[in-house]
Amino acid sequence: MWYIYFLELSNRDVYVGSTDSSRRRFASHRNGQVSSTWKYQPAAPRSYVAVETEAGARRLERYFKSGSGKAFAKKRFLSLPT
């Protein structure tokens, strides 16, 4: 199982990533080992989507990083204030 996850960063941005081990990946974000998020700690997990294959997870991650994908995620399963 693969996961597309959403982290809310300290600057209120949302980081989208994918992994096959959410615990390991969240720990690497928390420990400052991810260059994209280390400056914006604390990063809080907001939501995730489970996907069966890595290829499907990568495609969905790319979609959620697009403009329409961000809008969809925010509207459907991210309850972030605007």
Backbone bond lengths (Angstrom), bond angles and torsions (degrees), N, CA, C in turn:
res aa  C-N    CA-C-N  psi(-1)  N-CA   C-N-CA  omega(-1)  CA-C   N-CA-C  phi
1 M - - - 1.447 - - 1.527 108.72 -
2 W 1.310 115.71 138.43 1.466 123.40 177.12 1.516 109.01 -116.33
3 Y 1.322 116.24 155.72 1.456 121.73 -176.03 1.523 110.77 -131.72
4 I 1.314 116.21 136.55 1.462 122.34 168.57 1.517 103.33 -102.62
5 Y 1.328 116.57 125.68 1.454 119.81 -174.87 1.523 110.62 -123.54
6 F 1.318 114.05 156.82 1.460 122.78 -178.70 1.518 108.05 -124.42
7 L 1.332 116.61 124.85 1.458 121.97 176.45 1.524 108.44 -112.97
8 E 1.321 116.24 136.59 1.461 119.85 171.62 1.522 106.67 -93.04
9 L 1.333 116.15 122.29 1.460 122.05 -177.89 1.525 110.15 -89.00
10 S 1.324 116.23 165.70 1.464 120.60 -177.98 1.525 112.68 -62.15
11 N 1.336 118.46 -23.83 1.466 120.95 177.65 1.537 111.73 -89.28
12 R 1.351 116.60 12.35 1.471 125.20 176.76 1.523 113.49 75.56
13 D 1.325 119.06 1.49 1.460 121.28 173.38 1.528 108.81 -73.92
14 V 1.320 115.48 163.82 1.460 121.42 176.85 1.521 108.38 -114.48
15 Y 1.317 116.90 127.93 1.462 123.36 176.56 1.519 107.60 -99.36
16 V 1.316 117.09 134.16 1.457 122.85 178.36 1.522 108.32 -114.44
17 G 1.318 116.58 131.11 1.456 121.03 177.87 1.510 110.54 -146.38
18 S 1.337 115.97 175.19 1.457 120.16 176.96 1.523 109.20 -136.88
19 T 1.323 115.57 152.19 1.455 120.68 -176.86 1.523 110.19 -161.63
20 D 1.315 115.29 162.64 1.462 119.81 172.40 1.534 110.33 -102.29
21 S 1.337 117.55 -3.28 1.462 122.36 177.89 1.525 109.08 -141.38
22 S 1.313 116.19 95.48 1.462 119.69 -175.79 1.525 111.98 -64.64
23 R 1.312 119.17 -38.38 1.472 120.67 179.19 1.524 111.50 -61.59
24 R 1.321 116.67 -46.08 1.464 120.60 179.81 1.522 110.65 -63.97
25 R 1.331 116.81 -43.29 1.456 120.43 -177.21 1.527 111.86 -69.33
26 F 1.335 117.68 -41.48 1.464 120.03 177.38 1.527 110.26 -62.91
27 A 1.326 117.23 -38.42 1.470 120.54 177.70 1.523 110.54 -63.53
28 S 1.321 118.16 -40.10 1.466 119.95 179.37 1.528 110.92 -66.64
29 H 1.321 118.05 -34.98 1.469 120.54 174.80 1.530 109.48 -66.53
30 R 1.318 116.75 -47.28 1.464 122.08 -177.80 1.529 111.94 -61.60
31 N 1.334 117.08 -34.79 1.463 122.11 -178.10 1.527 113.18 -86.07
32 G 1.324 117.81 4.35 1.455 121.49 176.86 1.515 114.30 75.67
33 Q 1.324 118.18 23.57 1.460 122.49 -177.43 1.525 113.56 -92.01
34 V 1.325 117.56 0.10 1.459 121.52 -179.84 1.527 107.86 -110.63
35 S 1.325 115.96 115.82 1.465 120.56 -172.82 1.525 112.93 -60.98
36 S 1.308 118.44 -28.28 1.465 120.93 -178.22 1.523 113.39 -74.61
37 T 1.324 117.59 -20.63 1.469 119.41 -173.68 1.524 114.60 -123.28
38 W 1.312 119.52 -8.71 1.465 119.99 -171.54 1.521 112.96 -62.12
39 K 1.333 118.00 -29.72 1.465 120.85 -179.96 1.522 112.52 -76.47
40 Y 1.309 117.51 -15.65 1.466 121.88 -171.17 1.528 112.24 -114.02
41 Q 1.316 116.62 36.34 1.461 121.30 178.26 1.519 109.97 -80.37
42 P 1.305 119.62 148.84 1.461 125.13 1.69 1.537 111.58 -79.16
43 A 1.316 114.56 147.63 1.461 122.03 176.14 1.525 107.27 -109.27
44 A 1.321 116.43 120.94 1.458 121.36 -176.00 1.522 111.09 -105.16
45 P 1.340 117.61 129.52 1.464 119.98 175.22 1.526 109.97 -62.65
46 R 1.324 116.76 132.21 1.464 120.81 -179.16 1.525 112.40 -110.25
47 S 1.336 116.93 -37.39 1.453 120.20 -177.44 1.521 109.19 -168.07
48 Y 1.329 115.96 166.54 1.462 120.29 173.82 1.519 109.47 -151.91
49 V 1.324 115.03 161.21 1.456 123.18 176.64 1.518 106.77 -127.98
50 A 1.318 117.13 129.46 1.463 121.84 178.38 1.527 109.45 -90.99
51 V 1.339 115.74 135.87 1.457 122.89 -178.92 1.522 107.83 -133.02
52 E 1.301 117.02 146.15 1.459 121.07 -174.45 1.525 114.10 -72.28
53 T 1.331 117.99 -37.56 1.465 120.18 -173.87 1.525 111.67 -120.64
54 E 1.326 115.45 157.26 1.460 120.52 176.64 1.524 110.80 -64.20
55 A 1.314 116.83 -42.98 1.472 120.29 -179.54 1.526 110.68 -60.27
56 G 1.320 117.26 -43.76 1.459 120.80 177.90 1.520 111.68 -63.76
57 A 1.321 116.75 -39.18 1.466 121.06 178.81 1.520 110.78 -64.83
58 R 1.317 117.80 -42.67 1.473 121.00 179.93 1.525 111.34 -64.20
59 R 1.333 116.68 -41.37 1.466 120.18 177.61 1.522 111.13 -63.19
60 L 1.330 116.24 -44.72 1.459 120.38 -179.19 1.531 111.35 -67.51
61 E 1.325 117.07 -36.74 1.466 120.85 176.03 1.531 110.37 -60.63
62 R 1.336 116.82 -46.12 1.463 120.38 177.72 1.530 111.16 -59.05
63 Y 1.333 115.89 -41.48 1.457 119.68 178.77 1.527 110.99 -62.02
64 F 1.336 116.90 -46.45 1.462 120.03 -177.86 1.527 112.51 -67.86
65 K 1.321 117.84 -17.54 1.460 121.16 175.71 1.525 111.70 -86.31
66 S 1.321 117.71 -9.59 1.469 121.67 178.19 1.521 109.38 -83.36
67 G 1.306 116.23 167.46 1.464 120.98 -179.95 1.516 113.31 -59.24
68 S 1.322 117.27 -49.56 1.461 119.18 -178.88 1.521 111.32 -70.38
69 G 1.330 117.38 -31.95 1.460 120.79 177.13 1.518 111.97 -67.45
70 K 1.339 117.27 -40.11 1.469 120.90 176.35 1.524 110.12 -62.35
71 A 1.324 116.58 -44.01 1.461 120.85 179.56 1.528 110.56 -62.54
72 F 1.321 117.06 -43.50 1.460 121.21 179.03 1.525 110.60 -61.44
73 A 1.327 116.68 -49.06 1.464 120.98 -178.34 1.523 111.11 -61.35
74 K 1.313 116.57 -44.10 1.465 120.25 -179.10 1.527 110.80 -63.26
75 K 1.314 116.29 -40.93 1.461 120.59 -177.66 1.525 112.54 -73.97
76 R 1.337 117.07 -37.91 1.458 120.40 -171.54 1.527 116.22 -92.10
77 F 1.351 117.33 -38.14 1.460 115.81 -177.24 1.529 116.18 -146.31
78 L 1.294 117.63 11.41 1.469 120.32 170.80 1.516 107.53 -112.85
79 S 1.296 116.54 116.71 1.469 118.95 -179.45 1.531 108.34 -97.76
80 L 1.325 115.55 62.03 1.452 120.65 178.88 1.510 110.25 -94.30
81 P 1.311 117.50 135.41 1.461 118.55 177.44 1.533 110.90 -67.55
82 T 1.310 116.33 148.21 1.468 120.17 -179.84 1.497 112.33 -94.54
